[in-house]
């Protein structure tokens, strides 16, 4: 039985949306596999394009960990969008049902996480702060031995103008403290920087050995700066959240409506 006009529109909306996501997921997955399998060609490409400042962020560990994250994210988007696209094209109730169920589970998890965070706000804040402190103490290292977490911390500190979780004393006991240059009291990303962020060039060369409130952000913790950042950009955060939620809900509604419209006598 041919689909009516409304169901046909829903079908092609799902097709187009998931087709775009499918290729985006495939691209991310492909880049992740490439980075995991052949780091040398990526580094050669960086040198060939003369992006020297990017080399501060492309330590082997960073590339490997980033590759695994890209593979995981790309594979997830690839699989879910494949179900949605093929289900709509083939008018398969099974594939559309799986697609709708996947997105429904994602929305349920997001709502549950948001509700728990709102209900137990103080406990959530303590857990987040505790997690940040644990990650810093166990994994933050020097730029020479940087992994993805160290690089993320450096970028966050430089971007948000902060230092540590609470302040620069949080670096005591970290791998950075054991491997740092003698006399350094805080990482260069805690200093006030000049030029491009990823160059990590301090305005005052004495910042790491003689930090003050004038040449560094030593007493400005990143946790409080993250909270301030979200509060100052709350409209954008809410807008992105609402947009994402509406898109996901429309995907669920469209998938199940198309399932209902497909001839019940055939399960393709």
Backbone as CSV, one residue per row, in Angstrom:
resi,resn,N_x,N_y,N_z,CA_x,CA_y,CA_z,C_x,C_y,C_z
1,UNK,0.854,-1.195,0.000,0.000,0.000,0.000,0.890,1.247,0.000
2,UNK,0.681,2.172,-0.950,1.512,3.376,-0.985,1.226,4.276,0.213
3,UNK,2.254,5.008,0.650,2.103,5.910,1.791,1.321,7.141,1.381
4,UNK,0.569,7.722,2.333,-0.133,8.960,2.027,0.854,10.120,2.015
5,UNK,0.360,11.316,1.723,1.232,12.481,1.540,2.041,12.801,2.802
6,UNK,1.349,12.814,3.969,2.037,13.139,5.215,3.122,12.151,5.551
7,UNK,2.836,10.869,5.396,3.821,9.831,5.692,5.009,9.907,4.731
8,UNK,4.726,10.281,3.479,5.807,10.415,2.500,6.749,11.550,2.881
9,UNK,6.174,12.673,3.340,6.996,13.804,3.797,7.864,13.379,4.978
10,UNK,7.255,12.681,5.951,7.995,12.198,7.111,9.129,11.268,6.679
11,UNK,8.832,10.397,5.730,9.837,9.451,5.236,11.047,10.178,4.689
12,UNK,10.823,11.188,3.844,11.955,11.863,3.210,12.677,12.806,4.164
13,UNK,11.977,13.340,5.151,12.644,14.137,6.189,13.608,13.247,6.973
14,UNK,13.126,12.055,7.374,13.992,11.110,8.078,15.163,10.686,7.203
15,UNK,14.894,10.458,5.933,15.967,10.056,5.004,17.054,11.118,4.936
16,UNK,16.653,12.365,4.687,17.628,13.445,4.519,18.415,13.696,5.800
17,UNK,17.704,13.739,6.922,18.363,14.016,8.204,19.369,12.924,8.547
18,UNK,18.954,11.683,8.434,19.843,10.584,8.794,20.921,10.328,7.742
19,UNK,20.637,10.705,6.493,21.668,10.607,5.455,22.842,11.528,5.799
20,UNK,22.516,12.768,6.223,23.567,13.714,6.610,24.334,13.204,7.831
21,UNK,23.603,12.712,8.837,24.255,12.178,10.035,25.096,10.948,9.705
22,UNK,24.607,10.125,8.797,25.321,8.906,8.407,26.699,9.242,7.860
23,UNK,26.748,10.202,6.941,28.042,10.546,6.353,28.926,11.310,7.338
24,UNK,28.314,12.097,8.215,29.105,12.765,9.252,29.732,11.731,10.186
25,UNK,28.920,10.747,10.602,29.445,9.677,11.459,30.511,8.868,10.761
26,UNK,30.304,8.594,9.454,31.296,7.837,8.687,32.606,8.603,8.588
27,UNK,32.514,9.932,8.403,33.722,10.757,8.318,34.486,10.750,9.641
28,UNK,33.762,10.933,10.743,34.409,10.926,12.063,35.030,9.562,12.344
29,UNK,34.296,8.497,12.027,34.809,7.141,12.223,36.058,6.911,11.372
30,UNK,36.021,7.356,10.118,37.172,7.179,9.238,38.401,7.928,9.728
31,UNK,38.193,9.168,10.202,39.325,9.949,10.731,39.903,9.272,11.969
32,UNK,39.018,8.765,12.836,39.486,8.069,14.037,40.311,6.848,13.705
33,UNK,39.846,6.044,12.744,40.588,4.847,12.335,41.928,5.235,11.720
34,UNK,41.919,6.288,10.906,43.167,6.760,10.279,44.183,7.178,11.342
35,UNK,43.744,7.954,12.331,44.655,8.403,13.385,45.180,7.223,14.207
36,UNK,44.310,6.242,14.469,44.731,5.081,15.255,45.714,4.202,14.478
37,UNK,45.518,4.123,13.156,46.329,3.209,12.353,47.616,3.841,11.839
38,UNK,47.607,5.153,11.598,48.770,5.773,10.954,48.974,7.198,11.461
39,UNK,49.586,7.330,12.629,49.846,8.646,13.190,50.883,9.414,12.370
40,UNK,51.836,8.695,11.781,52.937,9.357,11.070,52.443,10.199,9.910
41,UNK,51.467,9.681,9.152,50.967,10.451,8.016,50.244,11.707,8.484
42,UNK,49.575,11.620,9.643,48.906,12.799,10.191,49.931,13.857,10.602
43,UNK,50.998,13.421,11.268,52.042,14.355,11.674,52.735,14.966,10.465
44,UNK,52.921,14.156,9.423,53.519,14.671,8.186,52.625,15.729,7.555
45,UNK,51.306,15.483,7.595,50.354,16.442,7.047,50.404,17.752,7.818
46,UNK,50.520,17.651,9.148,50.610,18.854,9.977,51.845,19.667,9.585
47,UNK,52.975,18.987,9.407,54.203,19.686,9.018,54.089,20.262,7.610
48,UNK,53.452,19.512,6.716,53.313,19.946,5.326,52.461,21.216,5.226
49,UNK,51.436,21.305,6.090,50.567,22.484,6.074,51.139,23.631,6.897
50,UNK,52.315,23.405,7.487,53.034,24.427,8.253,52.222,24.932,9.440
51,UNK,51.469,24.024,10.058,50.695,24.382,11.262,51.524,24.056,12.499
52,UNK,52.638,24.793,12.657,53.562,24.462,13.740,52.933,24.578,15.112
53,UNK,52.059,25.594,15.290,51.489,25.791,16.622,50.600,24.633,17.050
54,UNK,50.054,23.886,16.089,49.214,22.736,16.430,50.044,21.616,17.030
55,UNK,51.336,21.600,16.750,52.185,20.515,17.234,52.273,20.484,18.757
56,UNK,51.914,21.589,19.430,51.847,21.574,20.892,50.766,20.628,21.385
57,UNK,49.795,20.299,20.522,48.631,19.518,20.936,48.633,18.109,20.375
58,UNK,49.678,17.713,19.633,49.640,16.433,18.938,50.734,15.483,19.421
59,UNK,50.864,15.341,20.717,51.716,14.304,21.264,51.111,12.940,20.910
60,UNK,51.939,11.893,20.751,51.412,10.569,20.365,50.264,10.082,21.231
61,UNK,50.361,10.277,22.550,49.281,9.837,23.430,47.981,10.586,23.153
62,UNK,48.105,11.880,22.861,46.919,12.691,22.572,46.242,12.176,21.311
63,UNK,47.041,11.888,20.283,46.480,11.403,19.022,45.772,10.064,19.237
64,UNK,46.429,9.153,19.967,45.849,7.825,20.190,44.526,7.908,20.946
65,UNK,44.496,8.663,22.038,43.282,8.776,22.836,42.176,9.506,22.078
66,UNK,42.554,10.535,21.324,41.572,11.245,20.504,40.994,10.327,19.436
67,UNK,41.862,9.464,18.871,41.408,8.520,17.838,40.345,7.581,18.395
68,UNK,40.565,7.064,19.593,39.596,6.143,20.186,38.265,6.846,20.470
69,UNK,38.332,8.101,20.915,37.101,8.859,21.158,36.344,9.097,19.852
70,UNK,37.087,9.440,18.793,36.451,9.660,17.492,35.825,8.377,16.956
71,UNK,36.517,7.254,17.144,35.988,5.974,16.678,34.685,5.639,17.410
72,UNK,34.675,5.824,18.731,33.478,5.515,19.516,32.311,6.416,19.111
73,UNK,32.562,7.736,19.036,31.496,8.670,18.679,31.019,8.442,17.247
74,UNK,31.968,8.265,16.332,31.605,8.063,14.935,30.826,6.781,14.722
75,UNK,31.241,5.699,15.390,30.555,4.420,15.237,29.122,4.505,15.764
76,UNK,28.930,5.193,16.883,27.584,5.314,17.455,26.662,6.079,16.509
77,UNK,27.127,7.249,16.036,26.311,8.046,15.107,26.063,7.271,13.814
78,UNK,27.089,6.579,13.331,26.997,5.798,12.098,25.904,4.734,12.208
79,UNK,25.902,3.987,13.307,24.951,2.884,13.472,23.516,3.400,13.621
80,UNK,23.339,4.406,14.487,21.982,4.919,14.719,21.414,5.554,13.452
81,UNK,22.208,6.368,12.772,21.718,7.016,11.549,21.495,5.997,10.434
82,UNK,22.302,4.932,10.418,22.099,3.867,9.428,20.725,3.220,9.606
83,UNK,20.372,2.957,10.854,19.052,2.385,11.134,17.938,3.314,10.667
84,UNK,18.087,4.617,10.975,17.065,5.576,10.585,16.955,5.733,9.078
85,UNK,18.102,5.830,8.404,18.089,6.031,6.954,17.552,4.799,6.221
86,UNK,18.124,3.645,6.531,17.693,2.420,5.854,16.246,2.068,6.197
87,UNK,15.856,2.324,7.443,14.481,2.050,7.835,13.492,2.884,7.053
88,UNK,13.847,4.177,6.836,12.950,5.052,6.077,12.947,4.699,4.590
89,UNK,14.121,4.467,4.024,14.210,4.158,2.593,13.498,2.850,2.267
90,UNK,13.766,1.835,3.079,13.187,0.508,2.823,11.792,0.349,3.434
91,UNK,11.353,1.391,4.147,10.053,1.327,4.832,9.979,0.086,5.712
92,UNK,11.051,-0.098,6.481,11.159,-1.265,7.359,10.719,-0.899,8.774
93,UNK,9.675,-1.530,9.245,9.196,-1.263,10.600,10.198,-1.723,11.650
94,UNK,10.934,-2.791,11.343,11.917,-3.303,12.297,13.040,-2.279,12.506
95,UNK,13.620,-1.802,11.394,14.720,-0.842,11.502,14.245,0.487,12.091
96,UNK,13.071,0.944,11.679,12.541,2.192,12.229,12.244,2.052,13.722
97,UNK,11.733,0.879,14.111,11.475,0.643,15.529,12.757,0.663,16.352
98,UNK,13.812,0.030,15.817,15.111,0.050,16.505,15.652,1.471,16.603
99,UNK,15.533,2.215,15.511,16.007,3.607,15.493,15.259,4.435,16.537
100,UNK,13.917,4.349,16.524,13.122,5.086,17.492,13.448,4.692,18.921
101,UNK,13.679,3.391,19.150,13.992,2.909,20.496,15.345,3.444,20.959
102,UNK,16.347,3.441,20.048,17.673,3.966,20.390,17.574,5.428,20.813
103,UNK,16.902,6.235,19.998,16.793,7.667,20.298,15.978,7.876,21.566
104,UNK,14.945,7.068,21.779,14.129,7.167,22.982,14.961,6.895,24.232
105,UNK,15.812,5.884,24.171,16.699,5.571,25.303,17.650,6.735,25.584
106,UNK,18.182,7.351,24.517,19.085,8.489,24.675,18.366,9.643,25.368
107,UNK,17.160,9.950,24.909,16.375,11.036,25.507,16.053,10.718,26.968
108,UNK,15.689,9.471,27.256,15.377,9.071,28.631,16.583,9.244,29.540
109,UNK,17.760,8.855,29.043,18.990,9.015,29.831,19.301,10.491,30.077
110,UNK,19.097,11.320,29.050,19.351,12.757,29.200,18.398,13.372,30.226
111,UNK,17.124,13.010,30.148,16.139,13.537,31.096,16.444,13.068,32.515
112,UNK,16.815,11.789,32.650,17.141,11.239,33.966,18.353,11.939,34.563
113,UNK,19.391,12.111,33.736,20.604,12.777,34.223,20.312,14.218,34.628
114,UNK,19.531,14.926,33.788,19.176,16.311,34.107,18.336,16.417,35.369
115,UNK,17.392,15.509,35.528,16.519,15.532,36.716,17.305,15.248,37.991
116,UNK,18.192,14.252,37.917,19.006,13.924,39.088,19.942,15.068,39.452
117,UNK,20.531,15.702,38.414,21.441,16.820,38.668,20.703,17.993,39.297
118,UNK,19.457,18.240,38.841,18.674,19.347,39.397,18.196,19.033,40.823
119,UNK,17.811,17.770,41.055,17.298,17.375,42.366,18.407,17.320,43.412
120,UNK,19.541,16.774,43.006,20.675,16.627,43.935,21.819,17.531,43.480
121,UNK,21.511,18.827,43.368,22.476,19.771,42.804,23.770,19.829,43.611
122,UNK,23.665,19.930,44.921,24.863,20.038,45.750,25.715,18.780,45.646
123,UNK,25.045,17.616,45.697,25.787,16.358,45.582,26.438,16.240,44.212
124,UNK,25.714,16.687,43.161,26.259,16.635,41.804,27.485,17.532,41.684
125,UNK,27.412,18.719,42.267,28.553,19.634,42.210,29.762,19.048,42.930
126,UNK,29.524,18.409,44.071,30.631,17.781,44.801,31.264,16.658,43.995
127,UNK,30.423,15.858,43.320,30.936,14.747,42.519,31.751,15.250,41.329
128,UNK,31.251,16.292,40.677,31.972,16.862,39.536,33.317,17.427,39.987
129,UNK,33.293,18.136,41.089,34.532,18.724,41.610,35.506,17.634,42.033
130,UNK,34.983,16.582,42.651,35.823,15.460,43.065,36.435,14.756,41.859
131,UNK,35.627,14.586,40.808,36.134,13.947,39.591,37.237,14.791,38.952
132,UNK,37.028,16.097,38.891,38.049,16.983,38.317,39.347,16.898,39.100
133,UNK,39.224,16.871,40.431,40.418,16.803,41.279,41.147,15.482,41.091
134,UNK,40.403,14.383,41.025,41.013,13.064,40.833,41.727,12.987,39.489
135,UNK,41.076,13.486,38.447,41.692,13.474,37.119,42.968,14.295,37.101
136,UNK,42.940,15.452,37.747,44.122,16.311,37.803,45.258,15.636,38.560
137,UNK,44.953,15.093,39.730,45.979,14.497,40.581,46.616,13.261,39.952
138,UNK,45.830,12.485,39.219,46.337,11.209,38.715,46.950,11.299,37.319
139,UNK,46.471,12.255,36.495,46.861,12.205,35.086,47.517,13.470,34.539
140,UNK,47.386,14.600,35.211,47.950,15.823,34.639,49.468,15.761,34.652
141,UNK,50.081,15.971,33.486,51.530,15.863,33.373,52.089,17.056,32.602
142,UNK,53.373,16.998,32.268,54.022,18.066,31.530,53.616,18.020,30.057
143,UNK,53.902,19.082,29.320,53.555,19.123,27.895,54.313,18.056,27.110
144,UNK,55.517,17.722,27.554,56.308,16.714,26.853,55.691,15.322,26.977
145,UNK,55.016,15.062,28.090,54.383,13.752,28.324,52.861,13.855,28.272
146,UNK,52.357,14.852,27.573,50.926,15.147,27.620,50.092,14.053,26.979
147,UNK,48.964,13.739,27.633,47.940,12.891,27.021,46.727,13.777,26.748
148,UNK,45.617,13.163,26.342,44.438,13.956,25.980,43.904,14.753,27.165
149,UNK,43.988,14.187,28.375,43.474,14.895,29.549,44.338,16.107,29.876
150,UNK,45.663,15.940,29.810,46.564,17.068,30.070,46.339,18.176,29.060
151,UNK,46.227,17.807,27.796,45.992,18.802,26.751,44.671,19.528,26.975
152,UNK,43.625,18.782,27.370,42.320,19.385,27.640,42.400,20.359,28.805
153,UNK,43.126,19.968,29.842,43.300,20.847,30.996,44.016,22.132,30.585
154,UNK,45.082,22.000,29.801,45.835,23.183,29.382,44.974,24.128,28.555
155,UNK,44.205,23.570,27.618,43.325,24.400,26.798,42.254,25.067,27.645
156,UNK,41.693,24.319,28.599,40.661,24.881,29.468,41.241,26.007,30.329
157,UNK,42.421,25.797,30.904,43.022,26.821,31.750,43.353,28.074,30.945
158,UNK,43.865,27.882,29.726,44.174,29.033,28.900,42.932,29.767,28.434
159,UNK,41.894,29.025,28.062,40.666,29.630,27.533,39.861,30.324,28.621
160,UNK,39.754,29.686,29.796,38.910,30.224,30.868,39.687,31.094,31.856
161,UNK,40.991,31.235,31.635,41.828,32.057,32.521,41.721,31.568,33.961
162,UNK,42.091,30.299,34.162,41.991,29.699,35.487,43.191,28.793,35.742
163,UNK,43.242,28.206,36.935,44.395,27.390,37.308,43.968,26.333,38.329
164,UNK,44.109,25.063,37.961,43.729,23.990,38.861,42.215,23.915,39.049
165,UNK,41.800,23.106,40.008,40.376,23.018,40.322,39.963,24.183,41.211
166,UNK,40.742,24.411,42.282,40.486,25.524,43.196,41.511,26.643,43.027
167,UNK,42.783,26.247,42.917,43.877,27.191,42.694,45.146,26.404,42.344
168,UNK,46.270,27.091,42.230,47.497,26.444,41.747,48.057,25.387,42.698
169,UNK,47.644,25.405,43.981,48.151,24.392,44.914,47.626,22.993,44.596
170,UNK,46.619,22.900,43.735,46.065,21.591,43.369,47.067,20.748,42.589
171,UNK,48.100,21.377,42.043,49.082,20.626,41.253,50.085,19.866,42.120
172,UNK,50.074,20.123,43.413,50.939,19.358,44.330,50.498,17.895,44.321
173,UNK,51.440,16.990,44.060,51.133,15.567,44.035,50.739,15.033,42.675
174,UNK,50.695,15.886,41.665,50.365,15.424,40.315,51.625,14.907,39.609
175,UNK,51.471,14.129,38.541,52.651,13.726,37.753,53.427,14.932,37.232
176,UNK,52.741,16.043,36.994,53.435,17.259,36.553,54.457,17.708,37.582
177,UNK,54.091,17.635,38.861,54.988,18.075,39.926,56.262,17.234,39.947
178,UNK,56.157,15.948,39.609,57.325,15.067,39.629,58.240,15.276,38.425
179,UNK,57.649,15.692,37.293,58.424,15.790,36.051,58.672,17.221,35.587
180,UNK,58.224,18.197,36.341,58.321,19.591,35.915,59.762,20.084,35.920
181,UNK,59.965,21.223,35.242,61.256,21.890,35.275,61.495,22.430,36.674
182,UNK,62.714,22.280,37.161,63.039,22.713,38.522,62.704,24.192,38.712
183,UNK,62.034,24.481,39.812,61.700,25.860,40.144,60.328,26.304,39.687
184,UNK,59.684,25.537,38.806,58.351,25.910,38.341,57.305,25.598,39.416
185,UNK,56.446,26.555,39.682,55.412,26.395,40.705,54.032,26.122,40.104
186,UNK,53.873,26.430,38.822,52.607,26.159,38.144,52.855,25.992,36.644
187,UNK,51.933,25.334,35.925,52.105,25.135,34.484,51.974,26.452,33.718
188,UNK,52.527,26.478,32.529,52.484,27.699,31.715,51.050,28.078,31.354
189,UNK,50.139,27.093,31.267,48.754,27.410,30.906,48.023,28.169,32.008
190,UNK,48.608,28.241,33.215,48.032,29.041,34.299,48.465,30.499,34.216
191,UNK,49.426,30.788,33.332,49.929,32.152,33.190,49.026,32.973,32.279
192,UNK,49.131,34.283,32.382,48.495,35.152,31.403,49.294,35.033,30.114
193,UNK,48.611,34.662,29.031,49.282,34.324,27.789,49.179,35.449,26.771
194,UNK,50.133,35.457,25.833,50.081,36.397,24.714,50.060,35.617,23.408
195,UNK,49.547,36.246,22.372,49.479,35.575,21.084,48.389,34.518,21.064
196,UNK,48.588,33.502,20.215,47.607,32.429,20.084,47.617,31.541,21.312
197,UNK,46.425,31.105,21.709,46.288,30.291,22.917,47.159,29.047,22.859
198,UNK,47.129,28.327,21.713,47.824,27.045,21.655,49.342,27.173,21.575
199,UNK,49.848,28.409,21.477,51.303,28.597,21.541,51.802,28.545,22.984
200,UNK,50.908,28.857,23.938,51.250,28.856,25.369,52.508,29.681,25.650
201,UNK,52.469,30.937,25.230,53.563,31.866,25.470,53.172,32.851,26.572
202,UNK,53.816,32.799,27.751,53.428,33.684,28.852,53.816,35.134,28.591
203,UNK,52.993,36.050,29.068,53.330,37.462,28.967,54.580,37.770,29.781
204,UNK,54.687,37.152,30.942,55.837,37.342,31.825,56.599,36.019,31.915
205,UNK,57.827,35.933,31.397,58.591,34.677,31.434,58.846,34.151,32.845
206,UNK,58.720,35.017,33.855,58.951,34.590,35.239,57.707,33.989,35.874
207,UNK,56.630,33.922,35.126,55.345,33.497,35.686,55.425,32.135,36.353
208,UNK,56.073,31.147,35.703,56.095,29.785,36.246,56.913,29.678,37.532
209,UNK,57.945,30.504,37.664,58.811,30.426,38.844,58.419,31.428,39.928
210,UNK,57.846,32.552,39.505,57.440,33.574,40.470,56.034,34.064,40.151
211,UNK,55.037,33.208,40.318,53.667,33.597,39.957,53.091,34.627,40.918
212,UNK,52.387,35.596,40.348,51.664,36.595,41.127,50.267,36.744,40.532
213,UNK,49.446,37.539,41.192,48.110,37.773,40.661,48.155,38.619,39.393
214,UNK,49.267,39.305,39.163,49.394,40.157,37.984,49.828,39.395,36.742
215,UNK,50.623,38.321,36.909,51.128,37.609,35.730,50.515,36.221,35.539
216,UNK,49.590,35.840,36.436,48.993,34.499,36.342,47.571,34.509,36.893
217,UNK,46.933,33.350,36.755,45.581,33.152,37.309,45.648,32.142,38.452
218,UNK,46.722,32.224,39.231,47.041,31.189,40.213,45.937,30.934,41.231
219,UNK,45.147,31.943,41.591,44.125,31.769,42.616,42.710,31.652,42.044
220,UNK,42.605,31.555,40.722,41.292,31.428,40.092,41.082,29.986,39.651
221,UNK,40.295,29.248,40.406,40.064,27.840,40.108,39.173,27.634,38.885
222,UNK,39.418,26.543,38.169,38.660,26.276,36.935,37.221,25.861,37.212
223,UNK,36.981,25.244,38.366,35.608,24.820,38.658,34.679,26.030,38.732
224,UNK,35.079,27.051,39.485,34.242,28.248,39.603,34.136,28.982,38.272
225,UNK,35.210,28.951,37.465,35.184,29.616,36.166,34.233,28.896,35.205
226,UNK,34.156,27.559,35.301,33.213,26.804,34.461,31.780,27.177,34.825
227,UNK,31.499,27.264,36.122,30.156,27.647,36.574,29.808,29.057,36.071
228,UNK,30.771,29.975,36.190,30.552,31.339,35.704,30.309,31.356,34.198
229,UNK,31.082,30.534,33.478,30.950,30.480,32.020,29.556,30.007,31.614
230,UNK,29.059,28.972,32.280,27.728,28.468,31.957,26.645,29.477,32.313
231,UNK,26.807,30.153,33.447,25.816,31.149,33.844,25.790,32.315,32.859
232,UNK,26.963,32.743,32.403,27.028,33.879,31.474,26.548,33.510,30.079
233,UNK,26.534,32.213,29.768,26.077,31.757,28.448,24.832,30.868,28.581
234,UNK,24.037,31.132,29.610,22.898,30.271,29.896,21.892,30.245,28.745
235,UNK,21.696,31.379,28.074,20.740,31.409,26.965,21.181,30.468,25.845
236,UNK,22.476,30.460,25.558,22.997,29.574,24.514,22.868,28.117,24.949
237,UNK,23.198,27.838,26.208,23.113,26.471,26.734,21.673,25.960,26.652
238,UNK,20.737,26.803,27.090,19.323,26.412,27.059,18.865,26.231,25.612
239,UNK,19.275,27.134,24.739,18.892,27.042,23.335,19.392,25.769,22.680
240,UNK,20.658,25.422,22.941,21.223,24.190,22.384,20.506,22.967,22.942
241,UNK,20.256,22.995,24.254,19.563,21.870,24.891,18.154,21.679,24.350
242,UNK,17.418,22.779,24.221,16.044,22.697,23.695,16.066,22.235,22.239
243,UNK,16.986,22.803,21.448,17.074,22.414,20.044,17.389,20.945,19.876
244,UNK,18.350,20.462,20.676,18.707,19.047,20.617,17.545,18.164,21.048
245,UNK,16.879,18.562,22.135,15.751,17.779,22.632,14.603,17.715,21.633
246,UNK,14.272,18.862,21.030,13.176,18.891,20.041,13.520,18.022,18.840
247,UNK,14.776,18.106,18.384,15.204,17.294,17.239,15.080,15.802,17.545
248,UNK,15.523,15.401,18.737,15.439,14.000,19.111,13.991,13.533,19.230
249,UNK,13.146,14.358,19.843,11.737,13.978,20.007,11.046,13.876,18.650
250,UNK,11.356,14.809,17.746,10.791,14.736,16.397,11.241,13.459,15.687
251,UNK,12.506,13.090,15.908,13.005,11.852,15.311,12.233,10.642,15.802
252,UNK,11.947,10.611,17.101,11.170,9.500,17.676,9.753,9.484,17.109
253,UNK,9.100,10.658,17.119,7.716,10.751,16.632,7.635,10.360,15.163
254,UNK,8.553,10.889,14.359,8.545,10.579,12.925,8.769,9.085,12.686
255,UNK,9.714,8.491,13.436,10.006,7.065,13.238,8.787,6.204,13.550
256,UNK,8.129,6.465,14.669,6.986,5.636,15.053,5.743,5.948,14.219
257,UNK,5.609,7.212,13.787,4.492,7.535,12.892,4.657,6.834,11.553
258,UNK,5.871,6.792,11.052,6.117,6.105,9.780,5.903,4.608,9.940
259,UNK,6.293,4.074,11.092,6.014,2.653,11.376,4.525,2.379,11.295
260,UNK,3.755,3.262,11.892,2.306,3.075,11.927,1.707,3.175,10.515
261,UNK,2.298,4.042,9.697,1.761,4.265,8.350,2.079,3.130,7.387
262,UNK,3.168,2.424,7.676,3.553,1.309,6.788,2.540,0.173,6.929
263,UNK,2.260,-0.469,5.834,1.271,-1.561,5.800,1.558,-2.572,6.908
264,UNK,0.614,-2.818,7.764,0.793,-3.732,8.890,0.931,-5.195,8.450
265,UNK,0.596,-5.463,7.215,0.676,-6.840,6.752,2.099,-7.272,6.388
266,UNK,3.020,-6.290,6.310,4.393,-6.612,5.905,5.355,-6.044,6.923
267,UNK,6.233,-6.867,7.374,7.337,-6.450,8.236,8.619,-6.643,7.451
268,UNK,9.145,-5.537,6.975,10.276,-5.645,6.042,11.589,-5.638,6.788
